[in-house]
């Protein structure tokens, strides 16, 4: 079985893995959003 198949099998069967993975993805998305907004705030000052 390839790595993608193992990932999705574990995703379906392991609640802890799903929770931690989803939280990590959410944290990463929040970080990217914060960095983007920080860049826009520094590059295009609105004050």
C-alpha positions, 0 to 999 in steps of 0.5 A: 500500500502506498503512503497515501493509502496508509494515511487515509486508512489511519485518518478514517480509523484513528480519531487522535491522528485525525484531530492532531493532523487537522489542528496542525493544518489549521495552525499552518493556515492561520500562520500563513494568513497572519504572515500574509496580513503582516506583509500587507500591513508593512508593504501597504501601510494603511495608517 
